[in-house]
Structure formats: C-alpha cells, structure tokens
Amino acid sequence: IRKTMLDVCFRTESGLPLISVPYIEKIIESILARAAHYYPFIVCHAVLMANHLHLLGVVEDPQSVARFV
C-alpha cells in the first residue's frame, strides 16, 4: 500500500559479521541512498546489528520494494 511504513531486514551470509564501524556505516548509508534514489523508498531509520540491518521506511511505490531489497 502506498505511503505505508515497512520494516525491512537484510542479513549477511551465515557466519559473516557486519561490523559496526564508521567506514562500514558510511558504505551502508551510501548503498541505501543510491537504492532509494532509483527505487522510491524513504528510509526513516536504520540500525546496523552484528550480522543484519533493520530499516524502517515509507513505501512510495509498492511495486518497487522488491527491486529496492
């Protein structure tokens, strides 16, 4: 549904860490900004965990969510 909030979770492959250090955070931010530019998804909040990432975002076009992910 347009303009609804979604919780999206990305996970690394089993056993691989997603280290929360400033340069990794910048890389993730850059990837999310580029994806949000191409696919209408407004990232409201992101939390980087040990092996996964949680996003809260607003869907502009429901058809684009699968491409964004």
Backbone as a chain_set.jsonl record, in Angstrom:
{"seq": "IRKTMLDVCFRTESGLPLISVPYIEKIIESILARAAHYYPFIVCHAVLMANHLHLLGVVEDPQSVARFV", "coords": {"N": [[0.853, -1.175, 0.0], [0.552, 2.188, -0.847], [2.496, 4.781, 0.714], [2.884, 3.558, 3.232], [4.385, 2.275, 6.261], [7.225, 0.209, 6.425], [9.058, -2.563, 7.757], [12.159, -3.601, 7.023], [14.514, -6.15, 6.687], [17.861, -6.967, 6.27], [20.219, -9.54, 5.852], [23.472, -10.872, 6.493], [25.469, -13.464, 4.937], [25.46, -16.674, 6.495], [27.358, -16.735, 9.41], [29.042, -14.628, 8.671], [30.29, -11.544, 9.761], [28.831, -8.264, 10.289], [30.308, -5.625, 10.734], [30.009, -2.932, 12.93], [31.382, -0.234, 12.348], [32.656, 3.082, 11.73], [33.419, 3.41, 8.895], [32.178, 1.231, 7.61], [29.517, 1.798, 8.204], [29.225, 4.153, 6.696], [29.509, 3.097, 4.115], [27.221, 1.44, 3.993], [25.227, 3.428, 4.299], [25.664, 4.837, 1.925], [25.007, 2.904, -0.014], [22.278, 2.533, 0.603], [21.297, 5.123, 0.085], [21.725, 5.334, -2.669], [20.105, 3.223, -3.62], [17.599, 4.134, -2.715], [17.37, 6.349, -4.308], [16.941, 5.297, -6.869], [14.764, 3.577, -6.504], [11.666, 4.281, -5.229], [11.695, 4.593, -2.022], [11.533, 5.678, 1.157], [13.908, 5.964, 3.512], [13.579, 5.895, 6.883], [14.734, 5.186, 9.305], [17.611, 3.378, 10.317], [19.211, 0.492, 11.608], [22.195, -0.941, 12.379], [23.208, -4.131, 12.972], [24.975, -6.976, 14.424], [25.054, -9.0, 12.413], [23.111, -8.296, 10.643], [20.793, -5.906, 9.187], [18.387, -3.537, 10.057], [15.706, -1.772, 8.66], [13.517, 0.972, 8.732], [11.02, 2.223, 6.786], [9.223, 4.251, 4.374], [6.969, 3.361, 1.911], [6.837, 4.413, -1.363], [6.13, 3.512, -3.913], [4.609, 0.547, -4.144], [5.324, -1.506, -5.918], [8.029, -1.245, -6.255], [9.397, -2.171, -4.05], [10.448, -4.819, -3.921], [12.489, -4.61, -5.84], [14.077, -2.668, -4.628], [14.977, -3.997, -2.341]], "CA": [[0.0, 0.0, 0.0], [1.338, 3.436, -0.901], [2.671, 5.613, 1.916], [2.842, 2.778, 4.466], [5.676, 2.007, 6.88], [7.675, -1.182, 6.355], [10.293, -2.966, 8.425], [12.909, -4.441, 6.101], [15.705, -6.687, 7.336], [18.859, -7.586, 5.401], [21.103, -10.371, 6.655], [24.664, -11.369, 5.817], [25.512, -14.917, 4.865], [25.676, -17.312, 7.786], [28.712, -16.69, 9.954], [29.783, -13.426, 8.309], [29.915, -10.388, 10.595], [28.582, -6.946, 9.702], [30.931, -4.855, 11.799], [29.507, -1.566, 13.048], [32.455, 0.758, 12.473], [32.254, 4.239, 10.909], [33.53, 3.284, 7.442], [31.138, 0.3, 7.153], [28.266, 2.548, 8.279], [29.193, 5.052, 5.526], [29.266, 2.259, 2.929], [25.801, 1.062, 4.041], [24.458, 4.648, 4.017], [25.816, 5.129, 0.504], [24.217, 1.909, -0.75], [20.861, 2.835, 0.825], [20.97, 6.367, -0.61], [21.654, 5.041, -4.105], [18.91, 2.406, -3.847], [16.422, 4.986, -2.519], [17.305, 7.249, -5.464], [16.391, 4.567, -8.011], [13.505, 2.934, -6.147], [11.044, 5.187, -4.269], [11.566, 4.07, -0.665], [12.108, 6.684, 2.047], [14.483, 5.349, 4.701], [13.346, 6.736, 8.065], [15.681, 4.822, 10.351], [18.348, 2.142, 10.066], [20.003, 0.002, 12.736], [23.182, -1.927, 11.952], [23.447, -5.109, 14.031], [26.187, -7.772, 14.208], [25.024, -9.728, 11.144], [21.942, -7.894, 9.864], [20.44, -4.495, 9.171], [16.956, -3.261, 10.097], [15.307, -0.489, 8.091], [12.131, 1.411, 8.752], [10.882, 3.127, 5.655], [7.908, 4.502, 3.804], [6.868, 2.903, 0.526], [6.221, 5.34, -2.318], [5.554, 2.676, -4.963], [4.698, -0.823, -3.654], [5.965, -2.375, -6.903], [9.468, -1.074, -6.24], [10.006, -2.693, -2.827], [11.271, -5.993, -4.242], [13.702, -4.146, -6.528], [14.887, -1.962, -3.635], [15.623, -5.017, -1.495]], "C": [[0.896, 1.233, 0.0], [1.351, 4.15, 0.438], [2.512, 4.837, 3.221], [4.268, 2.527, 4.958], [5.982, 0.524, 6.778], [8.908, -1.361, 7.221], [10.973, -3.939, 7.482], [14.175, -4.886, 6.817], [16.591, -7.351, 6.288], [19.796, -8.381, 6.295], [22.311, -10.788, 5.838], [24.575, -12.88, 5.709], [25.87, -15.473, 6.229], [27.143, -17.246, 8.206], [29.506, -15.447, 9.617], [29.341, -12.248, 9.169], [29.644, -9.143, 9.755], [29.036, -5.956, 10.773], [30.451, -3.403, 11.77], [30.656, -0.61, 13.376], [32.119, 1.891, 11.506], [32.356, 4.033, 9.4], [32.523, 2.294, 6.87], [29.783, 1.004, 7.176], [28.132, 3.494, 7.088], [28.925, 4.278, 4.24], [27.791, 1.875, 2.865], [24.923, 2.266, 3.716], [24.497, 4.983, 2.535], [24.974, 4.177, -0.352], [22.726, 2.214, -0.617], [20.439, 4.101, 0.097], [20.833, 6.125, -2.107], [20.404, 4.231, -4.435], [17.643, 3.257, -3.723], [16.263, 5.982, -3.666], [16.617, 6.559, -6.645], [15.01, 3.965, -7.743], [12.863, 3.746, -5.031], [10.734, 4.537, -2.913], [12.266, 5.063, 0.245], [12.596, 5.988, 3.311], [14.323, 6.322, 5.866], [14.365, 6.451, 9.157], [16.343, 3.512, 9.971], [19.163, 1.789, 11.302], [20.896, -1.111, 12.217], [23.498, -2.838, 13.131], [24.675, -5.951, 13.646], [26.2, -8.501, 12.859], [23.798, -9.39, 10.29], [21.663, -6.41, 10.044], [18.924, -4.378, 9.179], [16.71, -1.878, 9.51], [13.836, -0.247, 8.372], [12.004, 2.421, 7.637], [9.451, 3.229, 5.173], [7.951, 4.134, 2.327], [6.175, 3.975, -0.315], [5.481, 4.554, -3.41], [5.691, 1.22, -4.527], [5.398, -1.778, -4.629], [7.485, -2.305, -6.841], [10.152, -1.691, -5.029], [10.908, -3.889, -3.125], [12.557, -5.595, -4.956], [14.634, -3.412, -5.572], [15.674, -2.959, -2.794], [16.654, -5.767, -2.314]], "O": [[1.87, 1.311, 0.749], [0.377, 4.133, 1.19], [2.053, 5.398, 4.216], [5.224, 2.561, 4.184], [5.114, -0.318, 7.012], [9.701, -0.436, 7.397], [10.418, -4.994, 7.174], [14.832, -4.083, 7.48], [16.132, -8.192, 5.516], [20.13, -7.932, 7.391], [22.202, -11.03, 4.637], [23.705, -13.503, 6.318], [26.52, -14.798, 7.027], [28.041, -17.644, 7.463], [30.556, -15.218, 10.218], [28.144, -11.984, 9.291], [30.167, -8.997, 8.65], [28.245, -5.512, 11.605], [30.482, -2.74, 10.733], [30.865, -0.234, 14.53], [31.368, 1.679, 10.554], [31.45, 4.447, 8.678], [32.052, 2.488, 5.75], [28.982, 0.824, 6.258], [27.045, 3.627, 6.526], [28.194, 4.752, 3.371], [27.172, 1.971, 1.805], [23.974, 2.145, 2.941], [23.483, 5.369, 1.954], [24.311, 4.603, -1.298], [21.99, 2.161, -1.602], [19.339, 4.157, -0.453], [19.921, 6.656, -2.741], [19.72, 4.518, -5.417], [16.721, 3.12, -4.527], [15.149, 6.412, -3.964], [15.804, 7.172, -7.338], [14.187, 3.859, -8.652], [13.468, 3.889, -3.968], [9.646, 4.003, -2.7], [13.473, 5.269, 0.119], [11.792, 5.48, 4.093], [14.861, 7.43, 5.843], [14.809, 7.364, 9.853], [15.714, 2.638, 9.374], [19.73, 2.662, 11.96], [20.411, -2.106, 11.678], [23.992, -2.382, 14.163], [25.335, -5.66, 12.648], [27.253, -8.606, 12.23], [23.482, -10.101, 9.337], [22.215, -5.752, 10.926], [18.246, -5.043, 8.396], [17.422, -0.926, 9.828], [13.013, -1.156, 8.263], [12.787, 3.367, 7.551], [8.593, 2.414, 5.512], [8.851, 4.544, 1.594], [5.058, 4.39, -0.007], [4.356, 4.891, -3.779], [6.804, 0.695, -4.539], [6.004, -2.759, -4.198], [8.164, -3.212, -7.325], [11.381, -1.732, -4.983], [12.029, -3.952, -2.619], [13.608, -6.183, -4.703], [15.854, -3.523, -5.693], [16.872, -2.793, -2.564], [17.316, -6.668, -1.799]]}, "num_chains": 1, "name": "protein.A"}
